[in-house]
Amino acid sequence: MVRNFLGLILILAVPSLCWAQAESKDAAARGIWEASGTHGAVAAGGQGAVDAGMTILKDGGNAADAAVATILALTVTDAQSVCFGGEVPIMFYDAKRKTVEVIAGQGVAPGLATREHFVAKGGIPKKGVEAAAVPALLDACVVTLERHGTKTFAEVVAPTLQLLDRGKLPWHPHLARTIRRMVAAEATSRGDRIIGLRRVADAFYRGDIAREIDAWSRANGGLIRFRDLATHVTRVEDPLSIKYRGHTIVKCGVWTQGPFLMQSLQMLEGFDMKSLKPNSPDAIHLTVEAMKLALADRDRYYADPLFVNVPLDGLLAPAYAKARQGLIDPKKASLEIRPGDPLHGRATLEIVDNRSGTPAPAFDTTTCLVADAMGNVVAATPSGWSGVVAGETGVWLGSRLQSLNTWVGHPNVIEPGKRPRITLTPTIILNDDRQPTFAISVAGGDNQDQMTLQLILNQIDFGVEPGKSVTSPRFMTDHMTGSFGQPPPKLGRVRINPGVGQETLTELTHRGHDLEVSPGIIGAAPIVLAIDPATKLIRAAGDPKAGRHVNAY
């Protein structure tokens, strides 16, 4: 079945090439969305945030310094998508050690956020004060500076303060005052950068600011207390990685949806994708069918591994991927939810848990990628939305608890101290010499790794240039339990751009896909950095239709 908001007549009247050219011409007026250089690059959302990162790079800062400056500025330029009291998983590639580490900037459920509390309330709210996890963004930024940066907090937050001082929203002066209190705390360190950074974190999480958030939360029906803030810890973790056609794909762990991308790639490696054309019926069909299977495993197994024994080794085992790949019918779309049995290496699970909740809007998330002249790379996905501002602190809180559920026995059921299984999922790709060749960040909830998968296939299998890749027609499946309020799957549903061509649309419908044809970004806002280790050339690109901006020099 085809759902087409413009009508099939319009598709027939406008060839795919004309559609792409029209989009590209319109995008040219939206700011810099492609750039290249050998000294450094920044890609993000708002132009002011990109400018903040570039200022730090050109002032001698490295990728960690510039990324933190960009992330902090995004809380102003992209305030509808990320907040100072939100979250940000950060991946840092260290050029000297040729290693990647994950700075797990996701806060936990407060101590009062029990399953019983939310069951009595009728469920976890989709927005508002009770949906807030413990703020994690600031401490993740501090840890990144402490471990990898060269600048002080005062230096990297200066562009954010400039944005706030020029801002006109009521919370701008309040947040500026809160940040200046942290800068003042840092200044008491007498020039010791590391001690100063810890005093910044202490001021927010264990000082007067934390007590003010506690008092406001108590007075306004919130669940966050001083103890939740004071005991907050940013974990530094090893990433997960797999090989795909000679490349190493590096992702965050199962407290994110990142491994779903890895499972999809492992299944697709069994097909000759290189022989297919991008956006051909076969390429789209195989990709969608692999994603359906991987998403079924995501929804069944992924959760905070500090609370749940997630069968990760089984999920990423090559034999398991091969067994799951065998479920893909090359000519027919599946209309079933089919999680596998990784504990026993079996392709399907005998008993399927199909619980679901209610839909929730997801206007979340922005993007951040930075590379410097030394070869360091940062990939981050900042987020936080639908929350409330904590009084005169000016700190907006997020609503990430809605990514947990209240289902007894489910791995992702809410518990105090537990991280939600989030959609935020940055990506770094390494070559055989463990040098980065590609970095990706995408905004868009459940669409994030679906978009990332298409960008990786474009890069590795189809040889599509970054600028064309981020703006080319795309497709997303809704054949999964949603991550925000756990809405039920839409079996067989594929949202798809008309630019793939009428022949492709017709063939996908023939194979049983339930197509919803629509122009536009269909829920994904990608940015990429393509890096040539030999020439040091960094090519940055971001989808201008989704408000992405880049710069390089």
C-alpha positions as CSV (number, residue, x, y, z in Angstrom):
1,M,0.0,0.0,0.0
2,V,1.3,3.5,-0.8
3,R,0.5,6.6,1.3
4,N,1.6,9.6,-0.7
5,F,1.0,13.1,0.8
6,L,1.7,14.8,-2.6
7,G,0.0,12.3,-4.8
8,L,1.5,9.9,-7.3
9,I,0.8,12.3,-10.1
10,L,3.4,14.7,-8.7
11,I,6.0,11.9,-8.6
12,L,5.3,11.0,-12.1
13,A,5.6,14.6,-13.3
14,V,8.8,15.4,-11.5
15,P,11.8,13.1,-12.3
16,S,14.1,12.1,-9.5
17,L,17.0,14.2,-10.8
18,C,15.0,17.4,-10.9
19,W,13.7,16.8,-7.4
20,A,17.3,16.4,-6.1
21,Q,18.5,19.5,-8.0
22,A,15.7,21.6,-6.7
23,E,16.4,20.5,-3.1
24,S,20.1,21.2,-3.6
25,K,19.5,24.7,-5.1
26,D,17.2,25.6,-2.2
27,A,19.8,24.3,0.3
28,A,22.5,26.6,-1.0
29,A,20.7,29.6,0.5
30,R,20.6,28.0,4.0
31,G,24.3,28.5,5.0
32,I,27.5,26.5,4.8
33,W,26.7,22.7,4.6
34,E,29.8,21.5,2.8
35,A,33.4,22.4,3.6
36,S,36.9,20.9,3.6
37,G,40.3,21.6,5.1
38,T,43.4,20.0,6.6
39,H,43.6,21.9,9.9
40,G,40.2,21.1,11.5
41,A,36.5,20.8,10.9
42,V,33.3,21.3,12.9
43,A,29.8,20.0,11.9
44,A,26.7,20.6,14.1
45,G,23.3,22.1,14.2
46,G,23.1,25.9,14.7
47,Q,25.6,28.1,13.0
48,G,26.5,29.8,16.3
49,A,27.5,26.5,17.7
50,V,29.7,25.7,14.7
51,D,31.3,29.1,15.1
52,A,32.0,28.4,18.8
53,G,33.8,25.2,17.9
54,M,35.8,26.8,15.1
55,T,36.8,29.7,17.4
56,I,38.3,27.3,19.9
57,L,40.1,25.3,17.1
58,K,41.7,28.4,15.6
59,D,42.7,29.5,19.1
60,G,44.8,26.4,19.5
61,G,42.3,24.1,21.1
62,N,42.0,20.4,20.1
63,A,39.0,18.4,19.0
64,A,37.9,17.8,22.6
65,D,38.0,21.5,23.5
66,A,36.2,22.5,20.3
67,A,33.5,19.7,20.7
68,V,32.7,20.9,24.3
69,A,32.5,24.5,23.1
70,T,30.1,23.3,20.4
71,I,28.0,21.2,22.7
72,L,27.6,23.9,25.2
73,A,26.7,26.5,22.5
74,L,24.1,24.0,21.1
75,T,22.1,24.3,24.3
76,V,21.4,27.9,23.2
77,T,21.3,27.7,19.4
78,D,19.4,24.4,19.3
79,A,17.5,24.8,22.6
80,Q,14.5,23.1,21.1
81,S,16.6,19.9,20.7
82,V,19.2,19.9,23.5
83,C,19.2,21.4,26.9
84,F,21.9,22.2,29.5
85,G,20.2,19.6,31.8
86,G,20.1,17.0,29.1
87,E,22.4,14.3,27.9
88,V,25.2,13.6,25.4
89,P,27.1,10.4,24.6
90,I,30.6,11.4,23.4
91,M,33.1,9.3,21.5
92,F,36.7,10.5,21.4
93,Y,39.3,9.1,19.0
94,D,42.8,9.7,20.4
95,A,45.2,10.0,17.5
96,K,48.3,9.3,19.6
97,R,47.0,6.0,21.1
98,K,44.8,5.1,18.1
99,T,41.9,4.3,20.5
100,V,38.3,5.3,20.9
101,E,36.7,5.7,24.3
102,V,33.0,6.4,25.2
103,I,32.1,9.2,27.6
104,A,28.7,8.0,28.7
105,G,26.9,11.3,29.2
106,Q,23.5,9.8,30.1
107,G,21.9,10.5,33.5
108,V,20.1,7.9,35.5
109,A,16.5,7.7,36.9
110,P,16.3,9.6,40.2
111,G,15.9,7.7,43.5
112,L,12.2,8.6,43.6
113,A,11.6,7.4,40.0
114,T,10.3,3.9,40.9
115,R,8.1,1.7,38.8
116,E,5.4,1.8,41.5
117,H,5.4,5.6,41.4
118,F,4.8,5.8,37.7
119,V,2.2,2.9,37.6
120,A,0.2,4.8,40.1
121,K,0.5,7.9,37.9
122,G,-0.8,6.0,34.8
123,G,2.7,5.7,33.2
124,I,5.9,7.6,32.7
125,P,5.0,11.1,31.4
126,K,6.1,12.1,27.9
127,K,7.2,15.6,29.0
128,G,7.3,17.8,32.1
129,V,9.1,17.8,35.4
130,E,8.7,14.1,36.4
131,A,10.2,12.8,33.1
132,A,13.6,14.3,33.8
133,A,16.7,12.0,34.3
134,V,19.6,13.4,36.3
135,P,21.4,16.0,34.1
136,A,24.4,14.5,32.5
137,L,25.5,16.9,29.7
138,L,27.7,19.3,31.8
139,D,29.6,16.5,33.6
140,A,30.2,14.7,30.3
141,C,31.7,17.9,28.9
142,V,33.9,18.4,32.0
143,V,35.1,14.8,31.8
144,T,35.9,15.2,28.1
145,L,38.0,18.3,28.9
146,E,39.7,16.7,31.9
147,R,40.7,13.6,30.0
148,H,41.5,15.0,26.5
149,G,41.3,18.8,26.4
150,T,43.8,21.6,26.8
151,K,41.4,24.5,27.6
152,T,39.7,25.6,30.7
153,F,35.9,25.6,31.2
154,A,36.0,29.4,31.1
155,E,37.6,29.4,27.7
156,V,35.3,26.9,26.0
157,V,32.1,28.3,27.6
158,A,32.9,31.9,26.6
159,P,31.0,31.6,23.2
160,T,28.0,30.2,25.0
161,L,27.9,33.2,27.3
162,Q,28.1,35.5,24.4
163,L,25.1,33.8,22.8
164,L,23.2,34.0,26.1
165,D,24.1,37.7,26.7
166,R,22.7,38.5,23.2
167,G,19.6,36.3,23.7
168,K,16.1,37.5,24.4
169,L,14.4,34.5,26.0
170,P,13.5,34.8,29.7
171,W,15.8,31.9,30.8
172,H,18.9,33.3,29.0
173,P,20.1,35.6,31.7
174,H,19.4,33.0,34.4
175,L,21.5,30.3,32.7
176,A,24.2,32.9,32.0
177,R,24.3,33.7,35.7
178,T,24.5,30.0,36.6
179,I,27.4,29.4,34.2
180,R,29.3,32.4,35.5
181,R,29.0,30.9,39.0
182,M,30.7,27.8,37.7
183,V,33.4,29.9,36.0
184,A,34.0,31.7,39.3
185,A,34.3,28.3,41.1
186,E,36.9,27.3,38.5
187,A,38.9,30.5,39.1
188,T,39.5,29.4,42.7
189,S,41.8,26.7,41.5
190,R,44.7,29.1,41.1
191,G,45.5,28.0,37.6
192,D,45.4,24.2,38.0
193,R,43.2,23.2,35.0
194,I,42.2,19.8,36.3
195,I,41.3,21.0,39.8
196,G,39.4,23.9,38.2
197,L,37.3,21.5,36.0
198,R,36.4,19.4,39.0
199,R,35.3,22.6,40.9
200,V,33.0,23.4,37.9
201,A,31.4,20.0,38.3
202,D,31.2,20.3,42.1
203,A,29.5,23.7,41.8
204,F,26.7,22.3,39.6
205,Y,26.3,18.8,41.2
206,R,27.3,19.2,44.8
207,G,27.1,23.0,45.5
208,D,24.6,25.7,45.7
209,I,23.3,25.2,42.1
210,A,22.4,21.6,43.0
211,R,20.6,22.7,46.1
212,E,18.6,25.3,44.1
213,I,17.6,22.6,41.6
214,D,16.6,20.3,44.5
215,A,14.5,23.1,46.1
216,W,12.8,23.9,42.8
217,S,12.1,20.3,42.1
218,R,10.6,19.7,45.5
219,A,8.4,22.8,45.1
220,N,7.2,21.8,41.6
221,G,6.5,18.1,41.8
222,G,9.8,16.9,40.4
223,L,11.7,13.8,41.4
224,I,15.3,15.0,41.3
225,R,17.0,15.6,44.7
226,F,20.3,16.9,45.8
227,R,21.5,13.3,46.5
228,D,20.8,12.3,42.8
229,L,22.9,15.2,41.6
230,A,25.7,14.7,44.2
231,T,26.1,11.0,43.4
232,H,26.1,11.5,39.6
233,V,29.0,9.8,37.8
234,T,30.0,10.0,34.2
235,R,31.2,6.6,33.2
236,V,34.1,6.2,30.7
237,E,33.6,3.0,28.8
238,D,35.2,0.9,26.0
239,P,33.2,1.1,22.8
240,L,31.8,-1.8,20.9
241,S,33.2,-2.6,17.4
242,I,32.6,-4.9,14.5
243,K,34.3,-5.4,11.1
244,Y,32.3,-4.5,8.0
245,R,34.1,-5.1,4.6
246,G,37.5,-4.3,6.1
247,H,36.3,-1.3,8.1
248,T,36.0,-1.1,11.9
249,I,32.6,0.3,12.9
250,V,32.8,1.7,16.5
251,K,29.7,2.4,18.6
252,C,28.5,3.0,22.1
253,G,27.1,0.1,24.2
254,V,23.7,-1.4,24.7
255,W,22.5,1.5,26.9
256,T,22.1,3.1,23.4
257,Q,20.6,1.6,20.3
258,G,24.0,1.6,18.6
259,P,24.5,-2.2,18.5
260,F,21.3,-2.4,16.3
261,L,23.3,-0.7,13.6
262,M,26.1,-3.3,14.0
263,Q,23.7,-6.2,13.9
264,S,22.1,-4.8,10.7
265,L,25.6,-4.5,9.0
266,Q,26.5,-8.0,10.0
267,M,23.4,-9.4,8.3
268,L,23.9,-7.2,5.2
269,E,27.5,-8.3,4.8
270,G,26.1,-11.6,3.6
271,F,24.6,-9.9,0.6
272,D,26.5,-8.5,-2.4
273,M,25.5,-4.9,-1.7
274,K,28.2,-3.4,-3.9
275,S,26.6,-4.9,-7.0
276,L,23.4,-2.9,-6.2
277,K,22.6,0.7,-7.0
278,P,21.8,3.1,-4.2
279,N,18.1,3.4,-3.6
280,S,17.3,0.5,-6.0
281,P,14.5,-1.8,-4.9
282,D,16.9,-4.6,-3.9
283,A,19.2,-2.2,-1.9
284,I,16.2,-0.7,0.0
285,H,14.4,-4.0,0.6
286,L,17.4,-5.8,2.0
287,T,18.4,-2.9,4.2
288,V,14.8,-2.5,5.6
289,E,14.5,-6.2,6.2
290,A,17.8,-6.4,8.1
291,M,16.8,-3.4,10.2
292,K,13.5,-5.0,11.1
293,L,15.3,-8.0,12.6
294,A,17.9,-5.9,14.4
295,L,15.3,-3.6,15.8
296,A,13.3,-6.5,17.1
297,D,16.4,-7.6,19.1
298,R,16.9,-4.0,20.3
299,D,13.4,-3.8,21.7
300,R,13.7,-7.2,23.3
301,Y,17.2,-7.1,24.8
302,Y,18.9,-3.7,25.0
303,A,19.1,-1.9,28.4
304,D,21.5,-0.5,30.9
305,P,24.1,-3.4,31.3
306,L,24.8,-2.3,34.9
307,F,21.3,-3.6,35.7
308,V,20.6,-6.3,33.1
309,N,22.7,-9.1,31.8
310,V,22.3,-8.2,28.1
311,P,23.4,-11.2,25.9
312,L,25.8,-8.9,23.9
313,D,28.3,-11.6,22.8
314,G,25.4,-13.6,21.3
315,L,23.8,-10.6,19.7
316,L,27.1,-9.8,17.9
317,A,28.2,-13.3,17.1
318,P,28.8,-13.9,13.4
319,A,27.0,-17.2,13.5
320,Y,23.9,-15.5,15.0
321,A,24.0,-12.8,12.3
322,K,24.2,-15.6,9.6
323,A,21.2,-17.3,11.2
324,R,19.2,-14.1,11.3
325,Q,20.2,-13.2,7.8
326,G,18.5,-16.5,6.6
327,L,15.2,-15.1,7.7
328,I,15.3,-12.3,5.1
329,D,13.2,-13.1,2.0
330,P,14.8,-11.2,-0.9
331,K,11.4,-10.8,-2.6
332,K,8.9,-10.4,0.2
333,A,8.6,-7.9,3.1
334,S,8.1,-9.4,6.6
335,L,5.0,-8.3,8.5
336,E,6.1,-10.0,11.8
337,I,8.1,-8.9,14.8
338,R,10.8,-11.5,15.0
339,P,13.4,-11.2,17.8
340,G,16.0,-13.9,17.9
341,D,17.5,-16.1,20.6
342,P,21.1,-15.0,21.0
343,L,21.6,-17.0,24.2
344,H,21.2,-20.2,22.2
345,G,22.3,-18.9,18.8
346,R,18.9,-19.5,17.2
347,A,17.4,-17.3,14.6
348,T,14.0,-16.8,16.3
349,L,12.7,-16.6,19.8
350,E,10.0,-19.1,20.7
351,I,8.0,-16.7,23.0
352,V,7.7,-13.1,21.9
353,D,6.9,-10.3,24.3
354,N,4.8,-7.8,22.3
355,R,3.9,-5.2,25.0
356,S,3.6,-1.6,23.9
357,G,2.6,1.8,25.1
358,T,1.3,5.0,23.6
359,P,2.9,7.4,21.0
360,A,4.9,10.4,22.1
361,P,6.3,13.3,20.1
362,A,10.0,13.3,19.7
363,F,11.4,16.7,18.8
364,D,14.8,15.7,20.3
365,T,18.4,15.8,19.6
366,T,21.0,17.7,17.6
367,T,24.5,16.8,16.3
368,C,28.2,17.4,16.8
369,L,31.4,16.2,15.0
370,V,34.8,17.7,15.3
371,A,38.2,16.8,13.9
372,D,41.6,18.6,14.5
373,A,44.9,18.8,12.7
374,M,46.5,16.2,15.1
375,G,44.0,13.6,13.9
376,N,41.8,13.5,17.0
377,V,38.0,13.1,16.3
378,V,34.9,13.6,18.4
379,A,31.5,12.3,17.5
380,A,28.7,13.3,19.9
381,T,24.9,13.4,19.9
382,P,23.6,16.0,22.3
383,S,19.9,15.9,23.4
384,G,17.2,16.9,25.9
385,W,13.7,18.2,25.1
386,S,10.1,18.5,26.3
387,G,11.3,19.3,29.8
388,V,11.0,22.3,32.1
389,V,13.3,25.0,33.2
390,A,14.5,24.7,36.8
391,G,13.4,28.1,38.1
392,E,16.0,30.9,38.2
393,T,18.9,28.5,37.6
394,G,18.0,28.8,33.9
395,V,18.8,25.1,33.5
396,W,16.3,23.3,31.3
397,L,15.8,19.6,32.2
398,G,15.1,16.9,29.7
399,S,12.5,14.1,29.6
400,R,14.5,11.0,28.9
401,L,12.8,8.8,31.4
402,Q,10.1,8.2,28.8
403,S,12.5,5.9,27.1
404,L,12.1,3.5,30.0
405,N,9.0,1.5,30.5
406,T,6.9,0.1,33.4
407,W,6.7,-3.5,32.2
408,V,7.5,-6.1,34.9
409,G,10.4,-8.4,33.8
410,H,11.4,-6.2,30.8
411,P,15.2,-5.3,30.6
412,N,14.3,-1.6,30.1
413,V,11.9,-1.3,33.0
414,I,12.4,1.8,35.1
415,E,14.4,1.5,38.3
416,P,16.1,4.2,40.4
417,G,19.7,4.7,39.3
418,K,19.2,3.1,35.9
419,R,20.0,4.7,32.5
420,P,17.3,4.7,29.9
421,R,18.1,2.8,26.7
422,I,18.5,5.8,24.5
423,T,18.4,6.4,20.8
424,L,21.5,8.7,20.8
425,T,24.2,7.0,18.9
426,P,27.3,8.6,17.4
427,T,29.6,6.6,15.1
428,I,33.3,6.5,14.2
429,I,34.7,4.3,11.4
430,L,38.4,3.2,11.4
431,N,40.6,1.8,8.7
432,D,43.0,-1.2,9.0
433,D,45.6,1.1,10.6
434,R,43.0,2.2,13.2
435,Q,42.8,5.7,11.8
436,P,39.4,7.4,11.5
437,T,38.0,7.7,8.0
438,F,34.4,8.6,8.7
439,A,32.4,10.1,11.6
440,I,28.7,10.4,11.8
441,S,26.1,12.1,14.1
442,V,22.4,12.0,13.3
443,A,19.4,13.6,15.1
444,G,16.0,11.9,14.9
445,G,15.1,9.4,17.6
446,D,14.5,5.9,16.3
447,N,15.6,7.1,12.8
448,Q,19.2,7.9,13.9
449,D,20.9,4.6,13.2
450,Q,18.6,3.9,10.2
451,M,20.0,7.1,8.7
452,T,23.5,6.1,9.8
453,L,23.2,2.7,8.2
454,Q,22.3,4.4,4.9
455,L,25.3,6.8,5.2
456,I,27.7,3.8,5.9
457,L,26.4,1.9,2.9
458,N,26.7,5.0,0.7
459,Q,30.3,5.4,1.9
460,I,31.6,1.8,1.9
461,D,29.4,0.0,-0.7
462,F,28.2,2.6,-3.1
463,G,31.0,5.2,-3.1
464,V,28.7,8.2,-2.7
465,E,30.3,11.5,-1.8
466,P,29.5,13.0,1.7
467,G,27.6,16.0,0.4
468,K,25.4,13.9,-1.8
469,S,25.0,11.2,0.8
470,V,23.5,13.6,3.5
471,T,21.1,15.1,1.0
472,S,20.1,12.0,-1.1
473,P,16.6,10.4,-0.8
474,R,16.2,8.3,2.3
475,F,13.8,5.8,3.9
476,M,12.9,4.8,7.5
477,T,11.0,1.8,8.9
478,D,8.4,2.1,11.7
479,H,8.4,-1.7,12.1
480,M,9.5,-1.6,15.8
481,T,8.4,-0.5,19.2
482,G,9.0,3.3,19.5
483,S,11.5,4.5,22.0
484,F,9.4,7.4,23.3
485,G,6.4,6.1,25.2
486,Q,6.8,2.7,23.5
487,P,4.1,3.1,20.8
488,P,3.4,-0.2,19.0
489,P,5.0,-1.2,15.7
490,K,3.5,-0.2,12.4
491,L,4.1,-3.5,10.6
492,G,5.7,-3.2,7.2
493,R,5.6,0.6,7.3
494,V,8.4,2.4,5.4
495,R,8.5,6.2,5.2
496,I,10.4,7.1,2.0
497,N,11.3,10.0,-0.2
498,P,9.8,10.2,-3.7
499,G,13.3,10.9,-5.1
500,V,14.1,7.2,-5.1
501,G,12.0,7.0,-8.3
502,Q,8.6,5.6,-9.2
503,E,10.0,2.3,-10.4
504,T,11.5,1.7,-7.0
505,L,8.3,2.7,-5.2
506,T,6.2,0.4,-7.3
507,E,8.5,-2.6,-6.8
508,L,8.7,-2.1,-3.0
509,T,4.9,-2.0,-2.9
510,H,4.8,-5.2,-4.9
511,R,7.1,-6.9,-2.4
512,G,4.6,-6.0,0.4
513,H,6.1,-2.8,2.0
514,D,3.5,-0.4,3.3
515,L,4.9,2.8,1.8
516,E,4.3,6.3,3.2
517,V,5.8,8.6,0.5
518,S,6.8,12.1,1.6
519,P,9.4,14.7,0.6
520,G,11.6,16.3,3.2
521,I,13.9,15.0,5.8
522,I,11.5,12.3,7.2
523,G,12.9,12.5,10.7
524,A,16.6,12.4,10.3
525,A,19.2,15.2,10.4
526,P,22.7,13.9,9.5
527,I,26.2,15.3,9.5
528,V,29.4,13.5,8.5
529,L,33.1,14.0,8.4
530,A,35.1,12.0,5.8
531,I,38.8,11.9,6.6
532,D,41.7,10.9,4.3
533,P,44.4,9.6,6.6
534,A,47.1,10.1,3.8
535,T,46.4,13.7,2.8
536,K,44.8,14.7,6.2
537,L,41.9,16.3,4.2
538,I,38.7,16.5,6.2
539,R,35.4,16.8,4.2
540,A,32.4,17.9,6.3
541,A,28.8,17.8,5.2
542,G,25.5,18.3,6.8
543,D,21.9,18.2,5.5
544,P,20.9,21.8,5.1
545,K,17.2,20.9,4.8
546,A,17.5,19.8,8.5
547,G,19.4,22.9,9.6
548,R,22.8,21.4,9.7
549,H,25.9,23.6,9.4
550,V,29.6,22.9,9.0
551,N,33.0,24.7,8.7
552,A,36.6,23.6,8.0
553,Y,39.9,25.3,7.4
